[in-house]
Amino acid sequence: MHKIKLFPELSTPRLHLRRISATDQAFIFKGMSDPNVVQFYGSSYQTLGEAKSLMDWFEFIVDHGIGVWWGICLSDAPSKLIGACGIHDWEQQHHSAELGFWLLPAYWHQGFMRECLQTLILFCFSDLKIHRLQARVQDGNIVSQQLLQRVGFQREGVLRGAELKQGTYINLHLYARLATDDNNLLNNTQLK
């Protein structure tokens, strides 16, 4: 099993991706309690303690070699998070993992997440030797579906009634990208 010994920090022209630390708990709570952020997300938090449980999970997945999540910062403000992204359900035997991401609304529609994902995806393919990245997107989350397509993911189908959210079964759209897919989409850092 491949465990991450030294947490990898990643950079893009405008962003810095770093390990989420205990001092980020209030930010994690802010993001995971914001109705705009969690509208299409799998969970939401009502207390600061719930945010701590998520931060514990971030450490657990790294320690057990089943994932890694980064805090997203602007390059000129590395202590202030604006979002988070990463992989989980990392099946090292099969070289596959699931991608997740979110961003505070003040930073939406500026190309930040696309820039972040381009770097993250390349890191997963080249350094972590992942062959397949997949993402599940809730019905109605058109922005995330379009973002995934812009960074080379293909829609593979719909998982009908796959999750129970607020008493209702919801559909999830399955997207995936393989390491062998055309990398031109990832190498182009121009934001459209």
Accessible surface in RSA format (square Angstrom, percent):
REM  Atomic radii and reference values for relative SASA: ProtOr
REM  Chains: A
REM  Algorithm: Lee & Richards
REM  Probe-radius: 1.40
REM  Slices: 20
REM RES _ NUM      All-atoms   Total-Side   Main-Chain    Non-polar    All polar
REM                ABS   REL    ABS   REL    ABS   REL    ABS   REL    ABS   REL
RES MET A   1   166.93  86.4  84.98  56.2  81.95 195.1  92.53  78.7  74.39  98.6
RES HIS A   2    80.05  43.8  69.18  48.1  10.87  27.8  49.68  51.2  30.37  35.3
RES LYS A   3   102.80  50.2  96.24  59.0   6.56  15.6  51.34  46.2  51.46  54.8
RES ILE A   4    24.84  14.1   8.60   6.4  16.24  39.1  10.75   7.7  14.09  38.2
RES LYS A   5   194.35  94.8 151.31  92.8  43.04 102.5 114.81 103.3  79.54  84.7
RES LEU A   6   158.88  88.5 146.35 104.7  12.53  31.5 146.82 103.1  12.06  32.5
RES PHE A   7    23.38  11.7  10.75   6.7  12.63  32.9  11.01   6.7  12.37  35.4
RES PRO A   8    23.97  17.5  14.87  13.6   9.10  33.1  23.97  19.8   0.00   0.0
RES GLU A   9   103.15  59.2  74.34  56.2  28.82  68.6  25.94  50.2  77.21  63.0
RES LEU A  10    20.17  11.2  17.20  12.3   2.97   7.5  20.17  14.2   0.00   0.0
RES SER A  11    75.89  64.1  53.74  71.7  22.15  51.0  35.66  75.9  40.23  56.4
RES THR A  12    14.81  10.5   0.05   0.0  14.77  35.2   6.83   9.2   7.99  12.1
RES PRO A  13   108.31  78.9  70.11  63.9  38.20 138.9  82.94  68.5  25.38 157.7
RES ARG A  14    82.68  34.7  76.30  38.9   6.39  15.2  56.04  76.6  26.65  16.2
RES LEU A  15     0.14   0.1   0.01   0.0   0.13   0.3   0.01   0.0   0.13   0.3
RES HIS A  16    38.39  21.0  38.39  26.7   0.00   0.0  24.95  25.7  13.45  15.6
RES LEU A  17     0.00   0.0   0.00   0.0   0.00   0.0   0.00   0.0   0.00   0.0
RES ARG A  18    31.04  13.0  31.04  15.8   0.00   0.0  21.56  29.5   9.48   5.7
RES ARG A  19    86.22  36.2  82.71  42.2   3.51   8.4  39.06  53.4  47.17  28.6
RES ILE A  20     9.54   5.4   1.93   1.4   7.61  18.3   1.93   1.4   7.61  20.7
RES SER A  21    49.33  41.7  42.20  56.3   7.13  16.4  44.18  94.1   5.15   7.2
RES ALA A  22    84.48  77.7  66.08 102.0  18.41  41.9  69.35  97.7  15.13  40.1
RES THR A  23   127.29  90.5  93.25  94.5  34.04  81.1  87.95 118.1  39.33  59.5
RES ASP A  24     6.20   4.3   4.89   4.9   1.31   3.1   1.31   3.1   4.89   4.9
RES GLN A  25    41.93  23.4  41.76  30.5   0.17   0.4   7.82  16.6  34.11  25.9
RES ALA A  26    67.18  61.8  60.78  93.8   6.40  14.5  61.36  86.4   5.81  15.4
RES PHE A  27    27.28  13.7  20.95  13.0   6.34  16.5  24.83  15.1   2.46   7.0
RES ILE A  28     0.00   0.0   0.00   0.0   0.00   0.0   0.00   0.0   0.00   0.0
RES PHE A  29    54.55  27.3  54.55  33.8   0.00   0.0  54.55  33.1   0.00   0.0
RES LYS A  30   123.66  60.3 117.96  72.4   5.70  13.6  72.08  64.9  51.58  54.9
RES GLY A  31     0.00   0.0   0.00   N/A   0.00   0.0   0.00   0.0   0.00   0.0
RES MET A  32     0.53   0.3   0.53   0.4   0.00   0.0   0.00   0.0   0.53   0.7
RES SER A  33    41.73  35.3  21.15  28.2  20.59  47.4  12.56  26.7  29.17  40.9
RES ASP A  34    30.84  21.6  26.14  26.0   4.70  11.1   8.08  19.0  22.76  22.7
RES PRO A  35   103.08  75.1  94.85  86.5   8.23  29.9  98.46  81.3   4.62  28.7
RES ASN A  36    85.12  58.7  77.29  74.7   7.83  18.9   3.64   8.8  81.47  78.7
RES VAL A  37    13.27   8.7   0.00   0.0  13.27  32.0   2.07   1.8  11.20  30.4
RES VAL A  38    19.02  12.5  15.34  13.9   3.68   8.9  15.34  13.3   3.68  10.0
RES GLN A  39   105.18  58.8  90.37  66.0  14.81  35.3  31.17  66.3  74.01  56.1
RES PHE A  40    63.26  31.7  47.13  29.2  16.14  42.0  47.95  29.1  15.32  43.8
RES TYR A  41    53.69  25.1  50.68  28.8   3.01   7.8  39.72  29.8  13.97  17.2
RES GLY A  42    64.52  79.6   0.00   N/A  64.52  79.6  26.27  72.1  38.25  85.7
RES SER A  43    50.06  42.3  39.59  52.8  10.48  24.1  39.56  84.2  10.51  14.7
RES SER A  44    50.17  42.4  32.20  43.0  17.97  41.4   7.83  16.7  42.34  59.3
RES TYR A  45    28.22  13.2  27.18  15.5   1.03   2.7  14.85  11.2  13.36  16.5
RES GLN A  46   138.86  77.6 115.69  84.6  23.17  55.2  52.92 112.6  85.94  65.2
RES THR A  47    72.50  51.6  68.39  69.3   4.10   9.8  66.69  89.6   5.81   8.8
RES LEU A  48    88.42  49.2  83.74  59.9   4.68  11.8  83.74  58.8   4.68  12.6
RES GLY A  49    48.33  59.6   0.00   N/A  48.33  59.6  35.87  98.4  12.46  27.9
RES GLU A  50    65.55  37.6  62.54  47.3   3.00   7.1  26.41  51.1  39.14  32.0
RES ALA A  51     0.00   0.0   0.00   0.0   0.00   0.0   0.00   0.0   0.00   0.0
RES LYS A  52    96.28  47.0  96.28  59.1   0.00   0.0  67.94  61.2  28.33  30.2
RES SER A  53    62.62  52.9  53.97  72.0   8.65  19.9  43.55  92.7  19.07  26.7
RES LEU A  54    25.21  14.0  22.74  16.3   2.47   6.2  25.21  17.7   0.00   0.0
RES MET A  55    15.07   7.8  12.72   8.4   2.35   5.6  13.23  11.3   1.84   2.4
RES ASP A  56    69.30  48.5  63.60  63.3   5.70  13.5  28.45  66.9  40.86  40.7
RES TRP A  57    90.02  36.1  85.70  41.5   4.32  10.1  69.43  37.0  20.58  33.4
RES PHE A  58     8.87   4.4   8.09   5.0   0.78   2.0   8.12   4.9   0.76   2.2
RES GLU A  59    65.28  37.5  65.28  49.4   0.00   0.0  42.22  81.7  23.06  18.8
RES PHE A  60    97.41  48.7  93.36  57.8   4.05  10.5  97.26  59.0   0.14   0.4
RES ILE A  61     1.57   0.9   1.57   1.2   0.00   0.0   1.57   1.1   0.00   0.0
RES VAL A  62     9.24   6.1   7.72   7.0   1.52   3.7   8.23   7.2   1.00   2.7
RES ASP A  63    79.14  55.4  68.75  68.4  10.39  24.6  22.47  52.9  56.67  56.5
RES HIS A  64    84.48  46.2  82.00  57.0   2.48   6.3  56.27  58.0  28.21  32.8
RES GLY A  65     2.11   2.6   0.00   N/A   2.11   2.6   1.28   3.5   0.83   1.9
RES ILE A  66    61.18  34.8  61.18  45.6   0.00   0.0  61.18  44.1   0.00   0.0
RES GLY A  67     0.50   0.6   0.00   N/A   0.50   0.6   0.00   0.0   0.50   1.1
RES VAL A  68     0.00   0.0   0.00   0.0   0.00   0.0   0.00   0.0   0.00   0.0
RES TRP A  69     9.48   3.8   6.73   3.3   2.75   6.4   6.73   3.6   2.75   4.5
RES TRP A  70     0.00   0.0   0.00   0.0   0.00   0.0   0.00   0.0   0.00   0.0
RES GLY A  71     0.00   0.0   0.00   N/A   0.00   0.0   0.00   0.0   0.00   0.0
RES ILE A  72     0.58   0.3   0.58   0.4   0.00   0.0   0.58   0.4   0.00   0.0
RES CYS A  73     0.00   0.0   0.00   0.0   0.00   0.0   0.00   0.0   0.00   0.0
RES LEU A  74    44.62  24.9  44.62  31.9   0.00   0.0  44.62  31.3   0.00   0.0
RES SER A  75    55.65  47.0  35.89  47.9  19.76  45.5  32.91  70.1  22.74  31.9
RES ASP A  76   129.84  90.9  93.87  93.4  35.96  85.0  50.46 118.8  79.37  79.2
RES ALA A  77    33.01  30.4  27.52  42.5   5.49  12.5  33.01  46.5   0.00   0.0
RES PRO A  78    72.17  52.6  70.24  64.0   1.93   7.0  70.61  58.3   1.56   9.7
RES SER A  79    97.38  82.3  77.36 103.2  20.02  46.1  50.18 106.9  47.20  66.1
RES LYS A  80   119.36  58.2 113.61  69.7   5.76  13.7  76.90  69.2  42.47  45.2
RES LEU A  81     4.16   2.3   0.20   0.1   3.96  10.0   0.20   0.1   3.96  10.7
RES ILE A  82     0.93   0.5   0.93   0.7   0.00   0.0   0.93   0.7   0.00   0.0
RES GLY A  83     0.00   0.0   0.00   N/A   0.00   0.0   0.00   0.0   0.00   0.0
RES ALA A  84     0.00   0.0   0.00   0.0   0.00   0.0   0.00   0.0   0.00   0.0
RES CYS A  85     0.00   0.0   0.00   0.0   0.00   0.0   0.00   0.0   0.00   0.0
RES GLY A  86     0.00   0.0   0.00   N/A   0.00   0.0   0.00   0.0   0.00   0.0
RES ILE A  87     0.00   0.0   0.00   0.0   0.00   0.0   0.00   0.0   0.00   0.0
RES HIS A  88    31.73  17.3  31.73  22.1   0.00   0.0  20.92  21.6  10.80  12.6
RES ASP A  89    84.36  59.1  73.51  73.2  10.85  25.7  25.66  60.4  58.70  58.5
RES TRP A  90    12.25   4.9   4.77   2.3   7.48  17.6   2.52   1.3   9.73  15.8
RES GLU A  91    93.13  53.5  91.12  68.9   2.01   4.8  23.02  44.5  70.11  57.2
RES GLN A  92    36.44  20.4  25.10  18.3  11.33  27.0  22.22  47.3  14.21  10.8
RES GLN A  93   151.30  84.6 120.55  88.1  30.75  73.2  50.16 106.8 101.13  76.7
RES HIS A  94   120.46  65.8 100.51  69.9  19.96  51.1  65.60  67.6  54.86  63.8
RES HIS A  95    89.73  49.0  89.08  61.9   0.65   1.7  58.35  60.1  31.38  36.5
RES SER A  96    24.03  20.3  24.03  32.1   0.00   0.0  12.15  25.9  11.89  16.7
RES ALA A  97     3.40   3.1   0.00   0.0   3.40   7.7   2.94   4.1   0.47   1.2
RES GLU A  98    14.27   8.2  13.79  10.4   0.48   1.1   1.25   2.4  13.03  10.6
RES LEU A  99     6.05   3.4   0.00   0.0   6.05  15.2   0.00   0.0   6.05  16.3
RES GLY A 100    11.96  14.8   0.00   N/A  11.96  14.8  11.96  32.8   0.00   0.0
RES PHE A 101    31.24  15.6  19.41  12.0  11.83  30.8  19.41  11.8  11.83  33.9
RES TRP A 102    11.50   4.6   5.18   2.5   6.33  14.9  10.80   5.8   0.70   1.1
RES LEU A 103    14.58   8.1  10.53   7.5   4.05  10.2  10.53   7.4   4.05  10.9
RES LEU A 104    10.75   6.0  10.75   7.7   0.00   0.0  10.75   7.6   0.00   0.0
RES PRO A 105    40.80  29.7  28.84  26.3  11.97  43.5  29.10  24.0  11.70  72.7
RES ALA A 106    80.92  74.4  49.40  76.2  31.52  71.7  62.95  88.6  17.97  47.6
RES TYR A 107    33.84  15.8  33.56  19.1   0.28   0.7  19.55  14.7  14.29  17.6
RES TRP A 108    93.06  37.3  82.75  40.1  10.31  24.2  79.98  42.6  13.08  21.2
RES HIS A 109   154.22  84.3 106.28  73.9  47.95 122.7  82.03  84.5  72.19  84.0
RES GLN A 110    81.68  45.7  65.72  48.0  15.96  38.0  34.84  74.1  46.84  35.5
RES GLY A 111    25.57  31.5   0.00   N/A  25.57  31.5  17.94  49.2   7.63  17.1
RES PHE A 112    16.58   8.3  15.17   9.4   1.41   3.7  15.46   9.4   1.12   3.2
RES MET A 113    16.55   8.6  14.28   9.4   2.27   5.4  14.72  12.5   1.82   2.4
RES ARG A 114    18.00   7.6  16.95   8.6   1.05   2.5   9.32  12.7   8.69   5.3
RES GLU A 115     7.89   4.5   7.12   5.4   0.77   1.8   3.00   5.8   4.89   4.0
RES CYS A 116     0.20   0.2   0.20   0.2   0.00   0.0   0.20   0.5   0.00   0.0
RES LEU A 117     0.00   0.0   0.00   0.0   0.00   0.0   0.00   0.0   0.00   0.0
RES GLN A 118     3.54   2.0   3.50   2.6   0.05   0.1   3.01   6.4   0.54   0.4
RES THR A 119    34.23  24.3  30.86  31.3   3.37   8.0  18.34  24.6  15.89  24.0
RES LEU A 120     0.00   0.0   0.00   0.0   0.00   0.0   0.00   0.0   0.00   0.0
RES ILE A 121     0.00   0.0   0.00   0.0   0.00   0.0   0.00   0.0   0.00   0.0
RES LEU A 122    60.89  33.9  60.64  43.4   0.25   0.6  60.73  42.7   0.16   0.4
RES PHE A 123    24.57  12.3  20.49  12.7   4.08  10.6  23.87  14.5   0.71   2.0
RES CYS A 124     0.00   0.0   0.00   0.0   0.00   0.0   0.00   0.0   0.00   0.0
RES PHE A 125    22.40  11.2  11.62   7.2  10.78  28.0  12.26   7.4  10.15  29.0
RES SER A 126    61.05  51.6  50.18  67.0  10.87  25.0  49.56 105.5  11.50  16.1
RES ASP A 127    81.28  56.9  63.15  62.9  18.13  42.9  14.62  34.4  66.66  66.5
RES LEU A 128    10.96   6.1   4.68   3.3   6.28  15.8   4.68   3.3   6.28  16.9
RES LYS A 129   135.19  66.0 126.94  77.9   8.25  19.6  91.59  82.4  43.61  46.4
RES ILE A 130     2.04   1.2   0.09   0.1   1.96   4.7   0.36   0.3   1.68   4.6
RES HIS A 131    76.45  41.8  75.21  52.3   1.24   3.2  49.65  51.2  26.80  31.2
RES ARG A 132    59.86  25.1  59.86  30.5   0.00   0.0  27.84  38.0  32.02  19.4
RES LEU A 133     0.00   0.0   0.00   0.0   0.00   0.0   0.00   0.0   0.00   0.0
RES GLN A 134    48.16  26.9  48.16  35.2   0.00   0.0   4.95  10.5  43.20  32.8
RES ALA A 135     2.79   2.6   2.79   4.3   0.00   0.0   2.79   3.9   0.00   0.0
RES ARG A 136    97.15  40.8  71.48  36.4  25.67  61.1   8.97  12.3  88.17  53.4
RES VAL A 137     8.71   5.7   5.78   5.2   2.93   7.1   8.71   7.6   0.00   0.0
RES GLN A 138    25.94  14.5  24.16  17.7   1.78   4.2   2.07   4.4  23.87  18.1
RES ASP A 139    60.39  42.3  55.46  55.2   4.93  11.7  24.00  56.5  36.40  36.3
RES GLY A 140    47.67  58.8   0.00   N/A  47.67  58.8  27.99  76.8  19.68  44.1
RES ASN A 141    22.39  15.4  21.48  20.8   0.91   2.2   0.91   2.2  21.48  20.8
RES ILE A 142    93.67  53.3  92.21  68.7   1.46   3.5  92.21  66.4   1.46   4.0
RES VAL A 143    92.86  61.1  92.01  83.3   0.85   2.1  92.22  80.1   0.65   1.8
RES SER A 144    17.96  15.2  17.61  23.5   0.35   0.8   2.65   5.6  15.31  21.4
RES GLN A 145    20.77  11.6  20.77  15.2   0.00   0.0   4.06   8.7  16.71  12.7
RES GLN A 146    80.21  44.9  78.78  57.6   1.44   3.4  17.57  37.4  62.65  47.5
RES LEU A 147    18.57  10.3  18.57  13.3   0.00   0.0  18.57  13.0   0.00   0.0
RES LEU A 148     0.00   0.0   0.00   0.0   0.00   0.0   0.00   0.0   0.00   0.0
RES GLN A 149    89.20  49.9  77.47  56.6  11.72  27.9  23.30  49.6  65.90  50.0
RES ARG A 150   113.42  47.6 106.31  54.2   7.12  16.9  32.00  43.7  81.42  49.3
RES VAL A 151     0.00   0.0   0.00   0.0   0.00   0.0   0.00   0.0   0.00   0.0
RES GLY A 152     7.94   9.8   0.00   N/A   7.94   9.8   4.14  11.4   3.81   8.5
RES PHE A 153     5.95   3.0   0.00   0.0   5.95  15.5   0.00   0.0   5.95  17.0
RES GLN A 154   114.22  63.9 110.23  80.6   3.99   9.5  36.27  77.2  77.95  59.1
RES ARG A 155   114.56  48.1  85.71  43.7  28.85  68.7  27.19  37.2  87.37  53.0
RES GLU A 156    92.42  53.1  52.13  39.4  40.29  95.9  30.98  59.9  61.44  50.2
RES GLY A 157    23.52  29.0   0.00   N/A  23.52  29.0  22.92  62.9   0.60   1.3
RES VAL A 158    57.51  37.8  30.45  27.6  27.06  65.2  30.45  26.5  27.06  73.4
RES LEU A 159    67.33  37.5  63.33  45.3   4.00  10.1  67.33  47.3   0.00   0.0
RES ARG A 160   204.47  85.9 177.68  90.6  26.79  63.8  54.62  74.6 149.85  90.8
RES GLY A 161    36.33  44.8   0.00   N/A  36.33  44.8  16.58  45.5  19.75  44.2
RES ALA A 162    47.74  43.9  10.91  16.8  36.83  83.8  20.12  28.3  27.62  73.2
RES GLU A 163    58.75  33.7  53.21  40.3   5.54  13.2  26.00  50.3  32.75  26.7
RES LEU A 164   110.43  61.5  77.51  55.5  32.92  82.8  77.51  54.4  32.92  88.6
RES LYS A 165    37.47  18.3  30.80  18.9   6.67  15.9  34.25  30.8   3.22   3.4
RES GLN A 166   172.87  96.7 127.07  92.9  45.80 109.1  56.70 120.7 116.18  88.1
RES GLY A 167    67.52  83.3   0.00   N/A  67.52  83.3  31.82  87.3  35.70  80.0
RES THR A 168    83.29  59.2  80.15  81.3   3.14   7.5  55.11  74.0  28.18  42.6
RES TYR A 169   153.24  71.5 133.80  76.1  19.44  50.6  93.09  70.0  60.16  74.2
RES ILE A 170    23.14  13.2  19.25  14.3   3.89   9.4  23.14  16.7   0.00   0.0
RES ASN A 171    47.88  33.0  46.27  44.7   1.61   3.9   0.33   0.8  47.54  46.0
RES LEU A 172     7.25   4.0   7.25   5.2   0.00   0.0   7.25   5.1   0.00   0.0
RES HIS A 173    23.37  12.8  23.37  16.2   0.00   0.0  20.95  21.6   2.42   2.8
RES LEU A 174    29.57  16.5  29.57  21.2   0.00   0.0  29.57  20.8   0.00   0.0
RES TYR A 175     1.34   0.6   1.34   0.8   0.00   0.0   0.00   0.0   1.34   1.7
RES ALA A 176     4.50   4.1   1.50   2.3   3.00   6.8   1.65   2.3   2.85   7.6
RES ARG A 177     2.16   0.9   1.74   0.9   0.42   1.0   0.42   0.6   1.74   1.1
RES LEU A 178    57.84  32.2  57.84  41.4   0.00   0.0  57.84  40.6   0.00   0.0
RES ALA A 179    29.98  27.6  19.08  29.4  10.90  24.8  19.12  26.9  10.85  28.7
RES THR A 180   109.18  77.6  74.07  75.1  35.11  83.7  71.47  96.0  37.71  57.0
RES ASP A 181    34.23  24.0  25.03  24.9   9.19  21.7  11.48  27.0  22.75  22.7
RES ASP A 182    89.69  62.8  72.15  71.8  17.54  41.5  43.31 101.9  46.38  46.3
RES ASN A 183    56.86  39.2  52.19  50.4   4.67  11.2  12.13  29.2  44.73  43.2
RES ASN A 184   103.69  71.5  98.28  95.0   5.41  13.0  25.39  61.1  78.30  75.7
RES LEU A 185    76.49  42.6  74.73  53.5   1.75   4.4  76.38  53.6   0.11   0.3
RES LEU A 186     1.36   0.8   0.00   0.0   1.36   3.4   0.00   0.0   1.36   3.7
RES ASN A 187    94.96  65.5  70.56  68.2  24.40  58.8  29.38  70.7  65.57  63.4
RES ASN A 188    53.22  36.7  45.38  43.9   7.84  18.9  23.70  57.0  29.52  28.5
RES THR A 189    79.26  56.4  67.00  67.9  12.26  29.2  36.20  48.6  43.06  65.1
RES GLN A 190   132.61  74.2 126.03  92.1   6.58  15.7  42.79  91.1  89.82  68.1
RES LEU A 191    68.27  38.0  36.64  26.2  31.64  79.5  36.74  25.8  31.53  84.9
RES LYS A 192   192.59  94.0 122.18  75.0  70.41 167.6 108.10  97.3  84.49  90.0
END  Absolute sums over single chains surface
CHAIN  1 A     9889.1       7962.9       1926.2       5565.3       4323.8
END  Absolute sums over all chains
TOTAL          9889.1       7962.9       1926.2       5565.3       4323.8
